[in-house]
């Protein structure tokens, strides 16, 4: 006797997140809320639909899990538009957290260290996290305290801009630490835009001053030449005679 095939599984479609409105509400009664948020009470669904039609509004099921479901009188088209606007604004304001990485050697010289630290400062100032990686080679692998001290020093040097989010830990030949920014990405972006606007304004004011000085010098140039020429002529004794 042959083995039967396993039963075929059927999967339903995606769950709809659309609210049920008007004639799509099939329950016998609802807990009705008025257009201004006032509680009307439990009423038959057909009566709630009649009230919605009289007010030129929609009957919208806002809490289907209720017993009975909670419905509200509202302008559903306006409600959907406002929600779409809020969602669009939220997406616009949403900022993705970016993790930058900076790699150092345990015996890094002071000049390179300052350069690397400058990059970390810039990343934190922009609201980004920074993963610091100390790379050990050869015998350096037996001196993990060198990397630990270097990470501690860097954390102390940038503590005004960031904090240690993930403490130093050994990962094979590397030691890593994550520094998170004190300033949120959105706030850092606002500050950067404000600084850029201030810089552009200062540049425009400086250019205006330079243009005004050039115009003043150009206007005063011919007059100064004429005065100087008359003075030299007056000093000629033959002309005076």
C-alpha positions as CSV (number, residue, x, y, z in Angstrom):
1,X,0.0,0.0,0.0
2,X,1.6,3.3,-1.1
3,X,2.2,6.0,1.4
4,X,-0.2,8.9,0.8
5,X,1.0,12.4,0.1
6,X,1.1,14.8,3.0
7,X,-1.8,17.2,3.1
8,X,-1.3,20.5,1.3
9,X,-1.0,23.5,3.6
10,X,-2.9,26.5,2.6
11,X,-1.8,29.9,3.7
12,X,-4.1,32.9,3.9
13,X,-3.4,36.2,2.3
14,X,-1.8,39.1,4.1
15,X,-3.7,40.4,7.1
16,X,-5.5,43.6,6.2
17,X,-4.8,46.6,8.4
18,X,-7.6,48.6,6.8
19,X,-10.3,49.7,9.3
20,X,-13.8,48.5,8.6
21,X,-16.2,51.3,7.8
22,X,-20.0,51.7,7.2
23,X,-21.6,48.6,5.5
24,X,-18.5,46.5,6.1
25,X,-19.3,46.5,9.9
26,X,-21.4,43.3,10.2
27,X,-21.9,43.1,14.0
28,X,-25.4,43.6,15.4
29,X,-24.4,46.4,17.8
30,X,-21.5,48.8,18.5
31,X,-20.2,51.0,21.2
32,X,-20.5,54.4,19.5
33,X,-18.2,57.4,20.0
34,X,-19.3,60.7,18.6
35,X,-17.2,62.9,16.2
36,X,-15.8,65.0,19.0
37,X,-14.9,62.0,21.2
38,X,-18.0,62.0,23.3
39,X,-19.4,58.6,24.3
40,X,-22.8,57.8,22.9
41,X,-23.1,54.3,24.2
42,X,-24.1,50.9,22.9
43,X,-26.5,51.2,19.9
44,X,-27.6,48.9,17.1
45,X,-25.3,49.0,14.1
46,X,-28.1,50.1,11.7
47,X,-28.9,53.0,14.0
48,X,-25.2,54.0,14.1
49,X,-25.1,53.9,10.3
50,X,-28.2,56.1,10.2
51,X,-26.5,58.7,12.5
52,X,-23.4,58.7,10.3
53,X,-25.5,59.3,7.2
54,X,-27.4,62.2,8.9
55,X,-24.1,63.8,9.9
56,X,-22.5,63.2,6.5
57,X,-19.8,61.2,8.2
58,X,-18.5,57.6,8.2
59,X,-19.0,54.9,10.8
60,X,-15.4,53.6,11.5
61,X,-14.6,50.6,13.6
62,X,-11.6,51.8,15.7
63,X,-11.4,48.9,18.2
64,X,-12.6,45.6,16.7
65,X,-11.4,43.7,19.7
66,X,-14.0,45.3,21.9
67,X,-17.2,43.6,23.1
68,X,-19.0,45.1,21.3
69,X,-16.6,46.7,18.9
70,X,-15.9,50.4,19.3
71,X,-16.9,52.6,16.4
72,X,-16.6,56.3,15.8
73,X,-18.3,58.9,13.6
74,X,-15.7,60.6,11.5
75,X,-14.6,61.8,8.0
76,X,-12.7,58.7,7.0
77,X,-11.1,60.3,4.0
78,X,-9.7,63.1,6.1
79,X,-8.6,60.7,8.8
80,X,-6.6,58.6,6.3
81,X,-5.0,61.7,4.8
82,X,-3.9,63.0,8.2
83,X,-2.5,59.6,9.1
84,X,-0.6,59.4,5.8
85,X,0.9,62.9,6.5
86,X,2.0,61.9,10.0
87,X,3.6,58.7,8.7
88,X,5.4,60.7,5.9
89,X,6.7,63.2,8.5
90,X,7.9,60.4,10.8
91,X,9.8,58.8,7.9
92,X,11.4,62.2,7.0
93,X,12.5,62.7,10.6
94,X,13.7,59.2,11.0
95,X,17.5,58.9,11.0
96,X,19.5,55.7,10.6
97,X,22.2,55.0,13.1
98,X,25.5,54.5,11.3
99,X,28.4,52.7,12.9
100,X,31.8,54.0,11.8
101,X,34.9,52.0,12.3
102,X,38.4,53.3,13.3
103,X,41.3,50.9,13.4
104,X,44.4,51.5,15.5
105,X,47.7,49.6,16.3
106,X,48.6,49.2,20.0
107,X,51.9,51.0,19.5
108,X,50.5,53.9,17.4
109,X,52.6,57.1,17.5
110,X,51.2,60.3,18.9
111,X,50.7,62.0,15.5
112,X,48.7,59.1,14.0
113,X,46.7,58.9,17.3
114,X,45.7,62.5,17.1
115,X,44.7,62.0,13.4
116,X,42.6,59.0,14.3
117,X,41.1,60.7,17.3
118,X,40.1,63.7,15.1
119,X,38.1,61.3,12.9
120,X,36.4,59.8,16.0
121,X,35.5,63.3,17.2
122,X,34.0,64.2,13.8
123,X,31.9,61.0,13.7
124,X,30.6,61.5,17.2
125,X,29.9,65.1,16.5
126,X,27.7,64.0,13.5
127,X,25.7,61.7,15.8
128,X,27.3,58.4,14.6
129,X,28.5,55.5,16.7
130,X,32.2,54.5,16.4
131,X,33.6,51.0,16.6
132,X,37.2,51.2,17.7
133,X,39.4,48.2,16.7
134,X,42.9,47.6,18.1
135,X,44.8,45.2,15.7
136,X,47.4,43.0,17.3
137,X,50.2,41.4,15.3
138,X,52.9,38.9,16.3
139,X,54.0,39.3,19.9
140,X,51.6,42.1,20.4
141,X,48.9,39.5,20.9
142,X,50.5,38.6,24.3
143,X,50.1,42.2,25.5
144,X,46.4,42.9,25.4
145,X,46.8,45.5,28.2
146,X,48.4,47.8,25.6
147,X,45.2,47.8,23.6
148,X,43.1,48.1,26.7
149,X,45.0,51.2,27.9
150,X,44.8,52.8,24.4
151,X,41.0,52.3,24.3
152,X,40.7,53.8,27.8
153,X,42.7,56.8,26.7
154,X,40.6,57.4,23.6
155,X,37.4,57.0,25.6
156,X,38.6,59.7,28.1
157,X,39.7,62.0,25.3
158,X,36.3,62.0,23.6
159,X,34.1,61.7,26.7
160,X,32.6,65.2,26.1
161,X,31.1,63.9,22.8
162,X,30.5,60.2,23.5
163,X,30.3,57.4,26.0
164,X,31.5,53.8,26.1
165,X,28.5,51.8,24.8
166,X,30.3,48.5,24.5
167,X,33.3,47.9,26.8
168,X,36.6,46.6,25.4
169,X,36.6,42.9,24.6
170,X,39.1,40.6,22.9
171,X,38.0,39.2,19.5
172,X,40.8,36.9,18.2
173,X,43.7,39.1,17.2
174,X,41.6,42.3,17.7
175,X,40.2,44.2,20.6
176,X,37.0,46.2,20.0
177,X,35.1,48.9,21.8
178,X,32.0,50.9,20.7
179,X,31.5,54.5,21.6
180,X,28.1,56.0,21.3
181,X,27.4,59.7,20.7
182,X,25.8,61.9,23.4
183,X,24.0,63.8,20.7
184,X,21.3,62.3,18.6
185,X,21.6,62.1,14.9
186,X,18.7,64.4,14.3
187,X,20.1,67.0,16.8
188,X,23.5,66.8,15.3
189,X,22.0,67.4,11.8
190,X,20.2,70.5,13.1
191,X,23.4,71.8,14.7
192,X,25.4,71.2,11.6
193,X,22.8,73.1,9.4
194,X,22.8,76.0,11.9
195,X,26.6,76.1,11.9
196,X,26.6,76.1,8.1
197,X,24.1,78.9,7.9
198,X,26.1,81.0,10.4
199,X,29.3,80.4,8.4
200,X,27.6,81.4,5.1
201,X,26.2,84.5,6.7
202,X,29.6,85.5,8.1
203,X,31.1,84.9,4.6
204,X,28.4,87.0,3.0
205,X,29.0,89.9,5.5
206,X,32.8,89.7,4.9
207,X,32.3,89.9,1.2
208,X,29.9,92.8,1.5
209,X,32.6,94.7,3.6
210,X,35.3,93.9,1.1
211,X,33.1,95.2,-1.8
212,X,32.3,98.3,0.1
213,X,36.0,99.0,0.8
214,X,36.8,98.5,-2.9
215,X,34.1,100.9,-3.9
216,X,35.2,103.5,-1.4
217,X,38.8,103.2,-2.6
218,X,37.8,103.4,-6.2
219,X,35.7,106.5,-5.5
220,X,38.4,108.2,-3.5
221,X,41.3,107.4,-6.0
222,X,40.8,110.1,-8.7
223,X,40.2,112.9,-6.0
224,X,43.5,112.0,-4.2
225,X,45.4,112.0,-7.5
226,X,44.1,115.5,-8.4
227,X,44.9,116.9,-5.0
228,X,48.4,115.5,-5.2
229,X,49.0,116.9,-8.7
230,X,48.0,120.4,-7.6
231,X,50.2,120.2,-4.6
232,X,53.2,119.3,-6.8
233,X,52.4,122.1,-9.2
234,X,52.2,124.7,-6.4
235,X,55.7,123.7,-5.3
236,X,57.2,124.6,-8.7
237,X,58.8,128.0,-8.2
238,X,58.7,128.9,-11.9
239,X,54.9,128.6,-12.0
240,X,54.5,130.7,-9.0
241,X,56.8,133.4,-10.5
